[in-house]
Amino acid sequence: MKKFIISFALLFYCGLHAQKSDNTSTTLAQNNHVPIEEVTVEMLNSIRDEKIKKETPNNSKLVQKADNFFNKMWYAEAAEIYEIILSDESNYSFDLLKKAGDAYYYNTNMEKAYKWYDILYNDYKSSMTADNYFRYAHALKGNGRYSKAKRLMRLYNKIEGKEENIAGSDNSEVFDKIVNAKDRFEIKNVAINSKYSDFSPMFYDQDKVVFASSLDSSVFVTRKYKWNDQPFLDLYVSKINEESADLKNAIKFSKKINSKYHEASVTFSPDNETMYFTRNNYGKKLKRDKNGVNHLKIYKSVKIGADWTEPKELPFNSDSYSTGHPALSPDGKLLYFVSDMPGSMGASDIFVVDVLEDGAYSTPRNLGPEINTEKREMFPFITDKKLYFSSDGHVGLGGLDVFEATFDVDGFQEVKNVGKPVNSNKDDFSYIVSEKSQKGYFASNRAGGKGDDDIYSFERLTVEEVNNTAIAGVVTELVTGDVMPKALVVLLDENNIKLKEIESADDGSFVFEDLEGDKKYTIKTNRKEYFEELKEVMTTLNDTEIVEVSLKKLKELIVVEDGIRKLKTDMIYFNFDKSFIREDASKELNKLVEVMSEYPEMVIKIESHTDSRGASDYNRYLSDKRAKSSRDYIISQGIDADRIESAIGYGEDRLLNDCDGSVKCTREKHELNRRSEFIIVKM
């Protein structure tokens, strides 16, 4: 996919060295006597591949060539050469593996990006930076590996010193809610999509949509840019089918607007007589900054008669940074846009200016940390109720996700992920919607499309059609964090009556839907060789409550201390001068019962102890009662009495600390000595 849409900071460089394909095709025609109009992309690629193969992988010149392409942001060509170099594992290095992964990441080939990032993680984990972890986590999401992605994002947040529940933090609970929520949209792939990139739709003139596409109908050699080997972008217009919302029979928008470089991301004034759009910075030729980078700028054109005037750039553009993705408010008084100008919080931020009556503009204002993160915010769209935008800095499913934020006189409220299926594990962006009909369009490079990026129509389902009162979660192994399929998950009501039971899916997930709101349920989870886990959950009407279930292996309770095998539960405590089983003690004894049930040959003996307070003879009597109370409880849970060899109290004879009455001790220190131990006699 063209990185025109994945990274705004990188998007700005799409037009670099745009002439190279034309020059190569001319040379091919001259040297091979092929008429230039018959030169194909396949011929060009064949010559390039043969030239690369003549150079050996170990040749530093080959690395230099790949790095040169990478630095110019010709990621498609750079990736091919890195593949050749890294086909020999002796060439593996932190820098080459990182760049190979990055080349694919910037082109949103997450399968290949994951391949190289995974090797980087396994071989050079100690050298990885926060950005390396962030991209690796997003590549994992892009391949549906959500469990590991969550762990990597936690590590990323830790490195960055970020707290949960702030913009950009990959809060696990928020993520799980997005993953497990019921679909809120009905989406369809529209007819105008091509095998190339089609994206950035915008409503125009009541019944039309203007969009960007790299579709090119020329019969001659197509001019391409090196980012992802696709034609340059032009603006097209298509009429909306009123009944189906489909888009068909697209034609180029305007010769006055479309140029030989990129045009995309358009917005129109309320009367459709003024337009703003994004274009490469060029006059008679491309303009570059001191580093050789060609940035993007926002241009304005006014409609006179049937056509548009020559575009003029806006005053807050610059040759040193990029501006793009303009979006006008419904009243036309505010112009939102994206930029990496000085003062940006991240790779790209959303800004706003006032459109003044005299045609001038106020100083750009950053929307601030409520909206912007240290990553990428792009493609704003504003209605009279909400701001919609795409980001990979807020919690999402992978790549760019679409988000929404309501606003009032006090500013923007909480940013929310719009949910599935608009959002996927790929890039989802350029979302536009009619608040009245809740219908609109967005673009995505998800699997199953017609080309690179496709435009999809959508209709947002009403609350009545979507019952979101649910409990969902993922079952994982406590120590490793690995997901656990085929765990039995049981839903109990507040009286512990079983309502439903299901098995966790291959990714460890489960969901109970169509539940009552504002009601307490219990989730009971079992799996062979693991301890049962109970979780109480209070539901919220039309919302999904997320439960994190972590199961611990039964055999981990079996330990060896001082050469003696024991069942190591958490401490079994008793109240002072009492021998009855407390509620917390019963939970620990239940774990012991689970282990003994799993190992039917196991025989144990119970030793109970007191602290030093009170007479020693009485303490011995009390501890003996406690040992026998523990024994009786275990037997009451179905364990044969013959499997408990003895239950003896030792009073204060075996203290764990120096609280023997000769020194002053706290209540907590004394309590440590009031315990029962379970020694394995036979397995």
C-alpha positions in Angstrom: 0.0 0.0 0.0 1.2 3.5 -0.7 2.6 5.1 2.4 0.7 8.2 1.4 -1.8 7.0 4.0 0.2 5.1 6.7 2.5 7.8 7.9 1.8 11.5 7.4 5.4 12.4 8.1 6.4 9.9 5.5 3.5 10.5 3.2 5.0 13.9 2.5 7.8 12.3 0.5 5.8 10.2 -1.9 6.8 12.3 -5.0 10.6 12.0 -4.5 12.5 11.2 -7.7 9.4 10.7 -9.7 11.1 10.9 -13.1 13.2 7.7 -12.7 10.7 5.4 -14.4 10.4 7.6 -17.4 14.2 7.7 -17.9 14.5 3.9 -17.4 11.9 3.2 -20.0 13.5 5.5 -22.5 16.9 3.7 -22.0 15.2 0.3 -22.4 13.6 1.4 -25.6 17.0 2.7 -27.0 19.1 -0.3 -26.0 16.7 -3.1 -26.9 15.0 -1.5 -29.9 11.6 -1.8 -28.2 9.1 1.0 -29.1 8.7 3.1 -26.0 4.9 2.7 -26.1 5.4 -1.1 -25.8 7.7 -1.0 -22.8 5.9 -2.6 -19.8 6.4 -2.5 -16.1 7.5 -6.2 -16.2 10.3 -5.3 -18.6 11.5 -2.6 -16.3 11.4 -4.9 -13.3 13.2 -7.7 -15.1 16.2 -5.4 -16.0 16.3 -4.1 -12.5 16.3 -7.6 -11.0 19.0 -8.9 -13.3 21.2 -5.9 -12.4 20.8 -6.6 -8.7 21.5 -10.3 -9.1 24.9 -9.6 -10.6 26.1 -8.1 -7.4 27.0 -10.5 -4.5 25.1 -10.2 -1.2 28.3 -9.6 0.7 29.2 -6.7 -1.5 29.1 -3.5 0.5 28.0 -1.7 -2.6 24.8 -3.7 -2.6 24.1 -2.6 1.0 24.9 0.9 0.0 22.4 0.7 -2.8 19.7 -0.7 -0.5 20.4 2.0 2.1 20.4 4.7 -0.6 16.9 3.6 -1.8 15.8 3.4 1.8 17.0 6.9 2.6 15.2 8.2 -0.5 12.1 6.4 0.7 12.0 4.1 -2.3 10.8 1.4 0.0 9.7 -1.2 -2.6 13.1 -1.3 -4.2 15.0 -1.2 -0.9 13.0 -4.1 0.4 13.9 -6.3 -2.6 17.6 -5.7 -2.2 17.5 -6.3 1.6 15.8 -9.6 0.9 18.7 -10.6 -1.4 21.3 -9.5 1.2 19.5 -11.3 4.1 19.0 -14.5 2.1 22.5 -15.3 3.6 22.1 -15.4 7.4 25.7 -14.5 7.8 24.7 -11.0 6.7 22.3 -10.6 9.6 22.9 -7.4 11.6 20.7 -5.2 13.8 20.8 -2.4 11.2 19.9 -4.6 8.1 17.2 -6.5 9.9 15.6 -3.3 11.2 15.7 -1.6 7.8 14.3 -4.7 6.1 11.4 -4.7 8.5 11.0 -0.9 8.3 10.9 -1.0 4.4 8.0 -3.4 4.5 6.4 -1.6 7.5 6.3 1.7 5.7 4.7 0.0 2.7 2.3 -1.7 5.1 3.3 -5.2 4.1 2.9 -6.4 7.7 3.5 -10.1 6.9 7.0 -9.4 5.6 7.6 -6.7 8.3 6.8 -9.2 11.0 9.2 -11.7 9.5 12.2 -9.4 9.9 11.1 -7.7 13.1 10.7 -11.2 14.7 14.2 -12.1 13.8 15.4 -8.7 15.1 13.6 -9.3 18.4 14.9 -12.9 18.8 18.6 -12.0 17.9 18.9 -8.4 19.1 16.3 -7.8 21.8 18.7 -6.0 24.1 19.5 -3.4 21.4 15.9 -2.6 20.4 14.5 0.9 21.0 11.0 1.9 21.9 10.3 2.6 18.3 11.5 -0.8 17.3 9.1 -2.4 19.9 6.2 -0.1 18.7 6.6 -1.2 15.0 7.1 -4.8 15.9 3.9 -4.7 18.0 2.0 -3.2 15.2 3.3 -5.8 12.8 2.1 -8.5 15.2 -1.4 -6.9 15.3 -1.3 -6.7 11.5 -0.9 -10.5 11.5 -3.6 -11.1 14.1 -1.1 -12.0 16.9 -2.8 -9.8 19.5 -1.7 -11.5 22.7 2.0 -11.0 22.0 1.3 -7.5 20.6 -0.2 -6.6 23.9 2.8 -7.7 25.8 5.1 -5.8 23.5 3.0 -2.6 23.8 3.2 -2.9 27.6 7.0 -3.1 27.3 6.9 -0.1 24.9 4.9 1.9 27.4 7.3 0.9 30.2 10.3 2.1 28.2 8.5 5.3 27.3 7.5 5.8 31.0 3.9 6.0 30.0 1.0 5.4 32.4 -2.2 3.6 31.6 -5.4 5.4 30.5 -3.6 8.3 28.7 -3.6 9.0 25.0 -1.4 6.6 23.2 -1.3 4.0 26.0 -2.1 0.5 24.8 -4.5 -0.1 27.7 -5.2 -3.8 27.7 -8.8 -3.4 28.9 -9.6 -0.9 26.2 -8.0 -3.1 23.6 -9.9 -6.2 24.7 -13.2 -4.3 24.5 -12.4 -3.3 20.9 -11.5 -6.9 19.9 -14.5 -8.5 21.6 -17.2 -5.9 20.8 -20.0 -6.9 18.4 -19.7 -5.4 14.9 -21.3 -2.0 14.7 -21.3 -1.4 10.9 -22.4 -3.0 7.7 -19.7 -2.4 5.1 -19.4 -3.0 1.3 -16.6 -2.7 -1.2 -17.6 -0.1 -3.8 -17.5 -0.6 -7.6 -14.9 2.2 -8.5 -12.0 0.4 -6.7 -9.1 -0.5 -8.9 -6.0 -2.7 -8.5 -4.1 0.3 -7.3 -4.8 2.7 -4.4 -8.3 4.3 -4.1 -8.9 6.3 -0.9 -9.7 9.6 0.8 -13.4 10.0 -0.3 -15.1 13.3 0.3 -18.8 14.3 -0.1 -19.3 16.8 -3.0 -22.4 18.5 -4.4 -25.0 16.5 -2.4 -24.9 13.3 -4.6 -21.2 12.8 -5.5 -17.9 11.7 -3.9 -14.5 12.9 -4.9 -11.6 10.6 -4.1 -7.9 10.0 -4.7 -6.7 7.2 -6.9 -3.5 6.0 -8.6 -5.6 4.5 -11.3 -4.2 5.5 -14.7 -6.0 4.6 -18.0 -3.1 5.6 -20.3 -2.1 3.0 -22.8 1.5 4.2 -22.6 4.0 3.5 -19.8 2.6 4.6 -16.6 4.6 7.1 -14.5 5.2 5.7 -11.1 6.7 6.8 -7.8 9.2 4.7 -6.0 7.5 4.5 -2.6 5.5 1.4 -3.7 5.8 1.3 -7.5 2.4 2.7 -8.2 1.2 5.5 -10.5 0.9 9.1 -9.1 -2.4 10.1 -7.5 -5.2 12.1 -9.1 -8.6 13.2 -8.0 -11.6 11.4 -9.4 -15.4 12.0 -9.0 -18.2 9.5 -8.9 -21.9 9.7 -8.4 -23.5 8.1 -5.4 -26.2 5.4 -6.0 -28.9 6.7 -3.7 -30.3 3.2 -3.0 -27.1 1.1 -2.6 -24.6 3.9 -1.8 -22.3 2.3 -4.4 -19.9 4.4 -6.4 -19.5 3.8 -10.2 -18.2 5.2 -13.4 -15.6 7.5 -12.0 -14.0 10.2 -14.1 -11.1 12.6 -13.5 -12.1 15.6 -11.4 -10.5 18.6 -13.2 -7.6 19.2 -15.4 -6.9 22.5 -13.6 -6.5 20.5 -10.3 -4.9 17.3 -11.4 -1.2 17.6 -12.2 1.7 15.2 -13.0 2.4 14.7 -9.3 0.2 13.8 -6.3 -3.3 15.3 -5.6 -5.4 13.9 -2.8 -7.4 14.6 0.4 -9.9 17.2 -0.8 -12.5 19.2 1.2 -15.2 21.5 0.0 -16.9 24.7 1.4 -20.6 24.4 2.4 -21.6 25.9 -1.0 -19.2 23.7 -2.9 -17.6 26.7 -4.6 -14.3 26.5 -2.8 -12.0 23.5 -2.4 -8.8 22.7 -0.5 -6.6 19.8 -1.4 -3.2 18.3 -0.8 -0.4 18.4 -3.5 3.3 18.0 -3.8 5.3 21.2 -3.3 6.3 22.2 -6.8 6.4 25.1 -9.2 7.9 24.3 -12.6 9.7 21.4 -10.8 9.6 19.7 -7.4 10.9 21.8 -4.6 13.0 20.2 -1.9 14.2 21.3 1.5 17.9 21.3 2.6 17.8 17.5 3.1 16.4 16.9 -0.4 12.9 16.2 0.8 9.9 17.2 -1.2 7.1 18.1 1.2 3.3 18.4 0.7 1.2 21.5 0.8 -2.4 22.5 1.0 -3.8 24.4 -2.0 -7.0 26.3 -2.5 -9.1 26.7 -5.7 -12.4 28.6 -6.3 -15.0 27.5 -8.8 -15.9 30.0 -11.5 -18.5 28.8 -13.9 -18.1 25.1 -14.7 -14.4 24.8 -13.8 -11.9 25.6 -11.1 -9.3 28.4 -10.9 -5.5 27.8 -10.8 -4.8 26.6 -7.2 -3.0 28.8 -4.8 -1.1 27.5 -1.8 -2.1 28.5 1.8 0.1 31.0 3.8 0.9 28.6 6.6 2.5 26.1 4.1 6.3 25.8 4.2 9.2 24.3 2.2 10.6 22.9 5.4 7.6 20.8 6.6 4.4 19.4 5.3 0.7 20.3 5.5 -2.1 18.2 4.2 -5.4 16.4 4.7 -7.6 19.5 4.9 -11.1 19.2 6.4 -13.6 22.1 6.7 -16.1 22.4 9.5 -19.8 22.3 8.3 -20.1 26.0 8.5 -16.8 26.5 6.7 -15.3 28.7 9.4 -12.7 26.2 10.7 -10.1 24.4 8.6 -8.5 21.3 10.2 -5.4 19.8 8.7 -2.4 17.6 9.4 1.2 18.7 9.7 4.6 17.9 11.1 5.4 21.6 11.6 7.4 22.8 14.6 5.4 22.4 17.8 4.0 19.0 16.7 3.7 16.4 19.5 4.3 13.4 17.2 5.2 12.3 13.7 2.1 14.1 12.5 -0.5 16.1 14.4 -3.9 17.6 13.7 -4.1 21.4 13.7 -6.9 23.9 13.1 -7.1 27.5 11.8 -9.9 30.0 11.6 -11.1 30.9 8.1 -11.6 34.6 8.4 -14.1 36.7 6.4 -11.4 38.5 4.5 -10.0 35.2 3.2 -7.1 35.2 5.6 -6.3 32.5 8.2 -5.5 32.6 11.9 -2.3 31.1 13.3 -2.4 27.3 13.3 -3.4 25.7 16.7 -2.4 22.2 17.7 -5.5 20.2 18.9 -3.4 19.1 21.9 -2.9 15.9 23.9 -6.6 15.1 24.0 -6.4 14.2 20.3 -2.7 14.1 19.3 -0.2 11.5 20.4 3.6 11.0 19.9 2.7 8.9 16.9 0.5 9.7 13.8 -2.8 11.4 13.6 -4.2 11.8 10.1 -7.2 12.3 7.9 -9.5 14.5 10.0 -13.2 14.8 9.2 -15.4 17.1 11.2 -19.2 17.2 11.6 -21.3 19.4 13.8 -21.0 16.7 16.5 -17.8 14.9 16.3 -14.2 14.9 15.0 -13.2 11.7 13.2 -9.6 10.9 12.4 -7.1 8.0 11.9 -4.3 7.2 14.3 -1.8 4.5 15.3 -1.0 6.3 18.6 -4.3 5.5 20.3 -5.4 2.0 21.2 -6.3 0.1 18.0 -6.4 -3.2 16.2 -3.2 -2.6 14.1 -1.9 0.0 11.6 -4.2 3.0 11.4 -7.6 2.8 13.1 -10.5 5.3 12.9 -11.4 7.2 16.0 -14.0 9.6 17.1 -14.2 12.4 19.7 -17.3 14.4 20.5 -16.9 18.1 21.3 -18.6 21.0 23.0 -17.8 24.5 24.2 -15.3 22.9 26.7 -13.4 21.1 23.9 -13.0 17.5 22.8 -14.2 14.6 25.0 -12.7 11.1 25.3 -11.3 9.6 22.1 -13.0 6.4 21.2 -12.2 3.7 18.6 -15.2 3.4 16.2 -14.9 -0.4 16.3 -15.2 -3.3 13.9 -15.6 -3.9 11.1 -14.6 -0.4 10.0 -11.3 -1.0 11.9 -9.2 -4.1 11.2 -5.7 -5.3 11.7 -4.6 -3.3 8.7 -4.8 0.4 7.8 -8.3 2.0 8.1 -8.6 5.7 7.3 -10.2 8.7 5.6 -13.5 8.1 7.2 -16.4 10.4 6.3 -20.0 10.1 7.5 -23.4 11.8 7.4 -24.5 12.2 11.0 -28.1 12.3 9.9 -28.1 9.0 8.0 -25.1 7.4 9.7 -23.9 6.3 6.3 -20.5 7.1 4.8 -17.3 5.8 3.3 -13.8 5.0 4.4 -10.6 3.3 3.0 -8.7 0.3 4.0 -5.9 -2.0 2.7 -7.4 -5.1 4.4 -7.4 -8.5 2.9 -10.1 -9.3 0.4 -10.1 -6.0 -1.4 -9.7 -5.4 -5.2 -6.4 -3.6 -4.9 -4.0 -1.9 -2.6 -6.3 0.5 -0.8 -10.0 0.2 -1.4 -12.9 2.5 -0.6 -15.8 0.9 1.4 -19.3 2.2 2.0 -20.8 1.7 5.4 -24.0 2.1 7.4 -23.7 2.3 11.2 -26.1 0.0 13.0 -28.4 1.5 15.6 -28.1 0.7 19.3 -31.3 -1.4 19.1 -29.7 -3.6 16.4 -26.5 -4.1 18.4 -26.9 -5.6 21.9 -23.6 -4.8 23.4 -24.4 -6.0 26.9 -21.8 -8.7 27.1 -18.9 -10.2 29.0 -15.8 -11.1 27.0 -12.2 -11.9 27.7 -9.1 -14.0 27.0 -7.8 -17.0 28.9 -4.1 -17.0 29.3 -1.4 -19.0 31.2 -0.4 -17.0 34.3 3.4 -17.4 34.0 4.0 -17.3 30.3 1.1 -15.2 29.2 0.3 -17.6 26.3 -3.3 -17.8 25.2 -5.2 -21.0 26.3 -7.7 -22.5 23.8 -10.3 -25.1 24.8 -10.6 -23.8 28.4 -14.1 -24.4 29.8 -15.7 -21.0 30.6 -18.9 -21.1 32.6 -21.3 -18.1 33.2 -23.0 -18.2 36.6 -25.7 -15.9 37.9 -25.6 -14.2 41.3 -27.0 -17.4 42.9 -24.2 -19.5 41.3 -26.7 -21.1 38.9 -25.1 -22.0 35.6 -26.5 -20.0 32.6 -24.1 -20.8 29.8 -20.8 -22.6 29.1 -18.4 -22.3 26.2 -14.9 -23.3 25.3 -12.3 -20.6 24.7 -11.4 -20.2 21.0 -8.0 -20.9 19.5 -6.8 -17.4 20.5 -8.0 -17.9 24.0 -11.0 -15.6 23.6 -14.6 -16.0 24.8 -17.7 -13.9 24.9 -21.1 -14.2 26.5 -23.6 -11.9 24.7 -27.2 -10.7 25.2 -26.9 -10.4 28.9 -28.8 -8.2 31.4 -27.4 -4.8 32.2 -26.3 -3.7 35.6 -26.3 -7.3 36.9 -23.6 -9.3 38.8 -22.3 -12.5 37.1 -19.5 -14.9 37.9 -17.1 -16.4 35.3 -15.8 -19.8 36.3 -12.9 -21.1 34.2 -11.5 -24.6 34.2 -8.9 -26.5 32.2 -7.2 -29.8 32.8 -4.0 -29.5 34.9 -4.9 -25.9 35.9 -6.5 -24.4 38.9 -10.1 -23.2 38.6 -10.5 -19.4 38.4 -13.5 -17.4 39.6 -14.2 -13.8 38.5 -17.1 -11.7 39.5 -18.3 -9.2 36.9 -20.9 -6.4 37.0 -22.3 -5.8 33.5 -23.1 -2.3 32.0 -26.1 -1.9 29.7 -25.0 -1.9 26.0 -21.4 -2.3 26.9 -18.9 -5.1 26.9 -17.1 -5.9 30.2 -13.7 -7.3 29.8 -12.4 -10.1 32.0 -8.7 -11.2 32.1 -8.5 -14.8 33.2 -5.0 -16.2 34.0 -4.8 -19.9 34.9 -2.0 -21.4 37.1 -0.8 -24.9 36.5 -1.6 -27.4 39.3 1.9 -28.9 39.4 3.3 -25.5 40.3 1.9 -26.0 43.8 4.2 -28.9 44.3 7.6 -27.6 45.6 10.6 -28.9 47.4 11.7 -27.1 50.6 14.7 -28.3 52.5 14.5 -31.6 50.7 10.8 -32.1 51.6 8.1 -32.2 49.0 5.1 -30.0 49.9 1.9 -28.6 48.5 2.7 -24.9 48.6 -0.5 -22.9 48.9 -0.6 -19.4 50.0 -0.5 -19.3 53.8 -3.5 -20.9 55.6 -4.3 -18.4 58.3 -6.5 -18.8 61.4 -7.9 -16.2 63.6 -6.3 -15.7 67.0 -7.3 -18.5 69.5 -9.6 -20.1 66.8 -9.6 -23.2 64.7 -12.4 -22.7 62.2 -11.6 -22.4 58.5 -11.7 -18.8 57.3 -13.0 -17.9 53.9 -9.6 -17.1 52.6 -8.3 -20.3 54.0 -11.0 -22.3 52.2 -9.9 -20.9 48.9 -6.4 -22.1 49.4 -7.5 -25.5 50.6 -9.7 -25.8 47.5 -6.5 -25.4 45.4 -5.0 -28.3 47.4 -8.1 -30.4 46.7 -7.7 -29.7 43.0 -4.1 -30.9 43.0 -5.0 -34.0 45.0 -7.9 -34.7 42.6 -5.5 -34.5 39.6 -3.0 -36.8 41.3 -5.1 -39.6 42.8 -2.1 -41.5 44.2 -1.0 -38.5 46.3 -0.9 -38.9 50.1 -0.2 -36.0 52.4 0.2 -35.2 56.1 -0.8 -32.0 57.7 1.2 -30.1 60.3 -0.4 -27.1 62.0 1.3 -24.4 64.1 0.5 -21.5 66.4 2.3 -18.4 67.5 4.0 -18.1 70.9 1.2 -16.2 72.6 -0.6 -18.2 75.3 0.4 -21.3 77.2 2.5 -23.8 75.2 0.3 -26.8 76.1 -2.8 -24.9 75.0 -1.1 -23.9 71.8 -0.3 -27.5 71.0 -3.9 -28.4 71.7 -5.1 -25.5 69.5 -2.8 -26.3 66.6 -4.0 -29.9 66.7 -7.6 -28.7 66.4 -6.5 -26.6 63.4 -4.7 -29.5 61.7 -7.8 -31.6 62.1 -10.1 -28.8 60.9 -8.0 -28.6 57.7 -8.1 -32.4 57.3 -11.9 -32.4 57.8 -12.4 -29.7 55.2 -10.3 -31.5 52.6 -12.3 -34.7 53.2 -15.6 -32.8 52.9 -14.5 -31.8 49.4 -14.4 -35.4 48.2 -10.8 -36.5 49.1 -10.6 -40.0 50.6 -9.7 -39.9 54.3 -7.0 -42.6 53.7 -5.1 -40.1 51.6 -4.4 -38.0 54.7 -1.8 -39.9 56.7 -1.9 -37.6 59.7 -3.1 -34.2 61.0 -0.9 -33.1 63.9 -0.5 -29.8 65.8 2.9 -28.7 67.0 1.9 -25.6 68.8 4.8 -23.0 69.1 7.6 -25.5 68.7 8.4 -24.6 65.1 8.3 -20.8 64.8 9.3 -19.1 61.5 10.7 -16.0 63.2 12.1 -14.8 66.5 8.7 -14.1 68.0 9.1 -16.5 70.9 8.0 -14.2 73.6 11.5 -12.8 74.4 11.1 -9.9 72.0 8.3 -7.5 71.1 6.6 -8.5 67.8 3.9 -6.9 65.7 0.5 -8.6 65.2 1.6 -9.3 61.6 4.7 -11.1 62.6 2.8 -13.3 65.1 0.3 -14.2 62.4 3.0 -15.7 60.2 3.4 -18.5 62.8 -0.3 -19.4 62.7 -0.2 -21.7 59.7 -0.8 -25.2 58.3 1.7 -27.1 56.1 0.9 -30.0 53.7 3.7 -32.4 53.3 3.6 -35.0 50.4 4.2 -38.5 51.7 3.5 -40.3 48.4 2.8 -39.4 44.8 
